[in-house]
């Protein structure tokens, strides 16, 4: 009798393990499909380097336009947006992400965007650009 129960229990556990694996793979496949869809919109990359406020604004606007079109969740925005960082900007984000996580800060798109703009389009430059714009009016 004990042998049958053990065999039935082993079969049930195997079936449960297979179900969990299928669910996990399905979620992974959905994430991959979403990333593929995001990339099919040809999002620009950002490499950092020389401070170029116009390039920074264009990058953020282009990325956010794709987010709106796709109806991305906040988690997807962070994942997809930071996926488009390369070179110095990618290294900067790796360090910033670790600092934020260590501080216990939840990383949302708004948090990323604030950090990104502070690094690549600091407030003093933004203020100067606003003054220039107002003087042109």
Contact map, one row per residue, 1 for C-alpha under 8 A:
11111000000000000000000000000000000000000000000000000000000000000000000000000000000000000000000000000000000000000000000000000000000000000
11111100000000000000000000000000000000000000000000000000000000000000000000000000000000000000000000000000000000000000000000000000000000000
11111110000000000000000000000000000000000000000000000000000000000000000000000000000000000000000000000000000000000000000000000000000000000
11111111000000000000000000000000000000000000000000000000000000000000000000000000000000000000000000000000000000000000000000000000000000000
11111111100000000000000000000000000000000000000000000000000000000000000000000000000000000000000000000000000000000000000000000000000000000
01111111110000000000000000000000000000000000000000000000000000000000000000000000000000000000000000000000000000000000000000000000000000000
00111111111000000000000000000000000000000000000000000000000000000000000000000000000000000000000000000000000000000000000000000000000000000
00011111111100000000000000000000000000000000000000000000000000000000000000000000000000000000000000000000000000000000000000000000000000000
00001111111110000000000000000000000000000000000000000000000000000000000000000000000000000000000000000000000000000000000000000000000000000
00000111111111000000000000000000000000000000000000000000000000000000000000000000000000000000000000000000000000000000000000000000000000000
00000011111111100000000000000000000000000000000000000000000000000000000000000000000000000000000000000000000000000000000000000000000000000
00000001111111110000000000000000000000000000000000000000000000000000000000000000000000000000000000000000000000000000000000000000000000000
00000000111111111000000000000000000000000000000000000000000000000000000000000000000000000000000000000000000000000000000000000000000000000
00000000011111111100000000000000000000000000000000000000000000000000000000000000000000000000000000000000000000000000000000000000000000000
00000000001111111110000000000000000000000000000000000000000000000000000000000000000000000000000000000000000000000000000000000000000000000
00000000000111111111000000000000000000000000000000000000000000000000000000000000000000000000000000000000000000000000000000000000000000000
00000000000011111111100000000000000000000000000000000000000000000000000000000000000000000000000000000000000000000000000000000000000000000
00000000000001111111110000000000000000000000000000000000000000000000000000000000000000000000000000000000000000000000000000000000000000000
00000000000000111111111000000000000000000000000000000000000000000000000000000000000000000000000000000000000000000000000000000000000000000
00000000000000011111111100000000000000000000000000000000000000000000000000000000000000000000000000000000000000000000000000000000000000000
00000000000000001111111110000000000000000000000000000000000000000000000000000000000000000000000000000000000000000000000000000000000000000
00000000000000000111111111000000000000000000000000000000000000000000000000000000000000000000000000000000000000000000000000000000000000000
00000000000000000011111111100000000000000000000000000000000000000000000000000000000000000000000000000000000000000000000000000000000000000
00000000000000000001111111110000000000000000000000000000000000000000000000000000000000000000000000000000000000000000000000000000000000000
00000000000000000000111111111000000000000000000000000000000000000000000000000000000000000000000000000000000000000000000000000000000000000
00000000000000000000011111111100000000000000000000000000000000000000000000000000000000000000000000000000000000000000000000000000000000000
00000000000000000000001111111110000000000000000000000000000000000000000000000000000000000000000000000000000000000000000000000000000000000
00000000000000000000000111111111000000000000000000000000000000000000000000000000000000000000000000000000000000000000000000000000000000000
00000000000000000000000011111111100000000000000000000000000000000000000000000000000000000000000000000000000000000000000000000000000000000
00000000000000000000000001111111110000000000000000000000000000000000000000000000000000000000000000000000000000000000000000000000000000000
00000000000000000000000000111111111000000000000000000000000000000000000000000000000000000000000000000000000000000000000000000000000000000
00000000000000000000000000011111111100000000000000000000000000000000000000000000000000000000000000000000000000000000000000000000000000000
00000000000000000000000000001111111110000000000000000000000000000000000000000000000000000000000000000000000000000000000000000000000000000
00000000000000000000000000000111111111000000000000000000000000000000000000000000000000000000000000000000000000000000000000000000000000000
00000000000000000000000000000011111111100000000000000000000000000000000000000001000000000000000000000000000000000000000000000000000000000
00000000000000000000000000000001111111110000000000000000000000000000000000000000000000000000000000000000000000000000000000000000000000000
00000000000000000000000000000000111111111000000000000000000000000000000000000000000000000000000000000000000000000000000000000000000000000
00000000000000000000000000000000011111111110000000000000000000000100010000000001000000000000000000000000000000000000000000000000000000000
00000000000000000000000000000000001111111110000000000000000000000000000000000000000000000000000000000000000000000000000000000000000000000
00000000000000000000000000000000000111111110000000000000000000000000000000000000000000000000000000000000000000000000000000000000000000000
00000000000000000000000000000000000011111110000000000000000000000100000000000000000000000000000000000000000000000000000000000000000000000
00000000000000000000000000000000000001111111000000000000000000000000000000000000000000000000000000000000000000000000000000000000000000000
00000000000000000000000000000000000001111111100000000000000001100100000000000000000100000000000000000000000000000000000000000000000000000
00000000000000000000000000000000000000000111110000000000001001100000000000000000000100000000000000000000000000000000000000000000000000000
00000000000000000000000000000000000000000011111000000000001000000000000000000000000111000000000000000000000000000000000000000000000000000
00000000000000000000000000000000000000000001111100000000001000000000000000000000000111001000000000000000000000000000000000000000000000000
00000000000000000000000000000000000000000000111110000000000000000000000000000000000011111100000000000000000000000000000000000000000000000
00000000000000000000000000000000000000000000011111100000000000000000000000000000000001111000000000000000000000000000000100000000000000000
00000000000000000000000000000000000000000000001111100000000000000000000000000000000000011000000000000000000000000000000000000000000000000
00000000000000000000000000000000000000000000000111110000000000000000000000000000000000000000000000000000000000000000000000000000000000000
00000000000000000000000000000000000000000000000111111000000000000000000000000000000000000000000000000000000000000000000110000000000000000
00000000000000000000000000000000000000000000000001111111000000000000000000000000000000000000000000000000000000000000000110000000000000000
00000000000000000000000000000000000000000000000000111111100000000000000000000000000000000000000000000000000000000000000110000000000000000
00000000000000000000000000000000000000000000000000011111110000000000000000000000000000000000000000000000000000000000000000000000000000000
00000000000000000000000000000000000000000000000000011111111000000000000000000000000000000000000000000000000000000000000000000000000000000
00000000000000000000000000000000000000000000000000011111111100000000000000000000000000000000000000000000000000000000100110000000000000000
00000000000000000000000000000000000000000000000000001111111110000000000000000000000000000000000000000000000000000000000000000000000000000
00000000000000000000000000000000000000000000000000000111111111000000000000000000000000000000000000000000000000000000000000000000000000000
00000000000000000000000000000000000000000001110000000011111111100000000000000000000000000000000000000000000000000000000000000000000000000
00000000000000000000000000000000000000000000000000000001111111110000000000000000000000000000000000000000000000000000000000000000000000000
00000000000000000000000000000000000000000000000000000000111111111000000000000000000000000000000000000000000000000000000000000000000000000
00000000000000000000000000000000000000000011000000000000011111111100000000000000000000000000000000000000000000000000000000000000000000000
00000000000000000000000000000000000000000011000000000000001111111110000000000000100000000000000000000000000000000000000000000000000000000
00000000000000000000000000000000000000000000000000000000000111111111000000000000000000000000000000000000000000000000000000000000000000000
00000000000000000000000000000000000000000000000000000000000011111111100000000000000000000000000000000000000000000000000000000000000000000
00000000000000000000000000000000000001001010000000000000000001111111110000000000000000000000000000000000000000000000000000000000000000000
00000000000000000000000000000000000000000000000000000000000000111111111100001000000000000000000000000000000000000000000000000000000000000
00000000000000000000000000000000000000000000000000000000000000011111111100000000000000000000000000000000000000000000000000000000000000000
00000000000000000000000000000000000000000000000000000000000000001111111000000000000000000000000000000000000000000000000000000000000000000
00000000000000000000000000000000000001000000000000000000000000000111111100000000000000000000000000000000000000000000000000000000000000000
00000000000000000000000000000000000000000000000000000000000000000011111110000000000000000000000000000000000000000000000000000000000000000
00000000000000000000000000000000000000000000000000000000000000000011011111111000000000000000000000000000000000000000000000000000000000000
00000000000000000000000000000000000000000000000000000000000000000000001111111000000000000000000000000000000000000000000000000000000000000
00000000000000000000000000000000000000000000000000000000000000000000000111111100000000000000000000000000000110000000000000000000000000000
00000000000000000000000000000000000000000000000000000000000000000000000111111110000000000000000000000000000110000000000000000000000000000
00000000000000000000000000000000000000000000000000000000000000000000000111111111100000000000000000000000000000000000000000000000000000000
00000000000000000000000000000000000000000000000000000000000000000010000111111111100000000000000000000000000010000000000000000000000000000
00000000000000000000000000000000000000000000000000000000000000000000000001111111110000000000000000000000001110010000000000000000000000000
00000000000000000000000000000000000000000000000000000000000000000000000000111111111000000000000000000000000000000000000000000000000000000
00000000000000000000000000000000001001000000000000000000000000000000000000011111111100000000000000000000000000000000000000000000000000000
00000000000000000000000000000000000000000000000000000000000000100000000000011111111110000000000000000000000000000000000000000000000000000
00000000000000000000000000000000000000000000000000000000000000000000000000000111111110000100100000000000000000000000000000000000000000000
00000000000000000000000000000000000000000000000000000000000000000000000000000011111110000000000000000000000000000000000000000000000000000
00000000000000000000000000000000000000000011110000000000000000000000000000000001111111000000000000000000000000000000000000000000000000000
00000000000000000000000000000000000000000000111000000000000000000000000000000000111111101100000000000000000000000000000000000000000000000
00000000000000000000000000000000000000000000111100000000000000000000000000000000000111111110000000000000000000000000000000000000000000000
00000000000000000000000000000000000000000000001100000000000000000000000000000000000011111110000000000000000000000000000000000000000000000
00000000000000000000000000000000000000000000001110000000000000000000000000000000000001111111000000000000000000000000000000000000000000000
00000000000000000000000000000000000000000000011110000000000000000000000000000000000011111111100000000000000000000000000000000000000000000
00000000000000000000000000000000000000000000001000000000000000000000000000000000010011111111110000000000000000000000000000000000000000000
00000000000000000000000000000000000000000000000000000000000000000000000000000000000001111111111000000000000000000000000000000000000000000
00000000000000000000000000000000000000000000000000000000000000000000000000000000000000011111111100000000000000000000000000000000000000000
00000000000000000000000000000000000000000000000000000000000000000000000000000000010000001111111110000000000000000000000000000000000000000
00000000000000000000000000000000000000000000000000000000000000000000000000000000000000000111111111000000000000000000000000000000000000000
00000000000000000000000000000000000000000000000000000000000000000000000000000000000000000011111111100000000000000000000000000000000000000
00000000000000000000000000000000000000000000000000000000000000000000000000000000000000000001111111110000000000000010000000000000000000000
00000000000000000000000000000000000000000000000000000000000000000000000000000000000000000000111111111000001000000000000000000000000000000
00000000000000000000000000000000000000000000000000000000000000000000000000000000000000000000011111111100000000000000000000000000000000000
00000000000000000000000000000000000000000000000000000000000000000000000000000000000000000000001111111110000000000000000000000000000000000
00000000000000000000000000000000000000000000000000000000000000000000000000000000000000000000000111111111111000000000000000000000000000000
00000000000000000000000000000000000000000000000000000000000000000000000000000000000000000000000011111111111000000000000000000000000000000
00000000000000000000000000000000000000000000000000000000000000000000000000000000000000000000000001111111100000000000000000000000000000000
00000000000000000000000000000000000000000000000000000000000000000000000000000000000000000000000000111111100000000000000000000000000000000
00000000000000000000000000000000000000000000000000000000000000000000000000000000000000000000000000011111110000000000000000000000000000000
00000000000000000000000000000000000000000000000000000000000000000000000000000000000000000000000000011111111000000000000000000000000000000
00000000000000000000000000000000000000000000000000000000000000000000000000000000000000000000000000011001111100100000000000000000000000000
00000000000000000000000000000000000000000000000000000000000000000000000000000100000000000000000010011000111110110000000000000000000000000
00000000000000000000000000000000000000000000000000000000000000000000000001100100000000000000000000000000011111110000000000000000000000000
00000000000000000000000000000000000000000000000000000000000000000000000001101100000000000000000000000000001111111000000000000000000000000
00000000000000000000000000000000000000000000000000000000000000000000000000000000000000000000000000000000000111111100000000000000000000000
00000000000000000000000000000000000000000000000000000000000000000000000000000000000000000000000000000000011111111110000000000000000000000
00000000000000000000000000000000000000000000000000000000000000000000000000000100000000000000000000000000001111111111000000000000000000000
00000000000000000000000000000000000000000000000000000000000000000000000000000000000000000000000000000000000011111111100000000000000000000
00000000000000000000000000000000000000000000000000000000000000000000000000000000000000000000000000000000000001111111110000000000000000000
00000000000000000000000000000000000000000000000000000000000000000000000000000000000000000000000100000000000000111111111000000000000000000
00000000000000000000000000000000000000000000000000000000000000000000000000000000000000000000000000000000000000011111111110000000000000000
00000000000000000000000000000000000000000000000000000001000000000000000000000000000000000000000000000000000000001111111111000000000000000
00000000000000000000000000000000000000000000000000000000000000000000000000000000000000000000000000000000000000000111111111100000000000000
00000000000000000000000000000000000000000000000000000000000000000000000000000000000000000000000000000000000000000011111111000000000000000
00000000000000000000000000000000000000000000000100111001000000000000000000000000000000000000000000000000000000000001111111000000000000000
00000000000000000000000000000000000000000000000000111001000000000000000000000000000000000000000000000000000000000001111111101100000000000
00000000000000000000000000000000000000000000000000000000000000000000000000000000000000000000000000000000000000000000111111111100000000000
00000000000000000000000000000000000000000000000000000000000000000000000000000000000000000000000000000000000000000000010011111110000000000
00000000000000000000000000000000000000000000000000000000000000000000000000000000000000000000000000000000000000000000000001111111000000000
00000000000000000000000000000000000000000000000000000000000000000000000000000000000000000000000000000000000000000000000011111111100000000
00000000000000000000000000000000000000000000000000000000000000000000000000000000000000000000000000000000000000000000000011111111110000000
00000000000000000000000000000000000000000000000000000000000000000000000000000000000000000000000000000000000000000000000000111111111000000
00000000000000000000000000000000000000000000000000000000000000000000000000000000000000000000000000000000000000000000000000011111111100000
00000000000000000000000000000000000000000000000000000000000000000000000000000000000000000000000000000000000000000000000000001111111110000
00000000000000000000000000000000000000000000000000000000000000000000000000000000000000000000000000000000000000000000000000000111111111000
00000000000000000000000000000000000000000000000000000000000000000000000000000000000000000000000000000000000000000000000000000011111111100
00000000000000000000000000000000000000000000000000000000000000000000000000000000000000000000000000000000000000000000000000000001111111110
00000000000000000000000000000000000000000000000000000000000000000000000000000000000000000000000000000000000000000000000000000000111111111
00000000000000000000000000000000000000000000000000000000000000000000000000000000000000000000000000000000000000000000000000000000011111111
00000000000000000000000000000000000000000000000000000000000000000000000000000000000000000000000000000000000000000000000000000000001111111
00000000000000000000000000000000000000000000000000000000000000000000000000000000000000000000000000000000000000000000000000000000000111111
00000000000000000000000000000000000000000000000000000000000000000000000000000000000000000000000000000000000000000000000000000000000011111
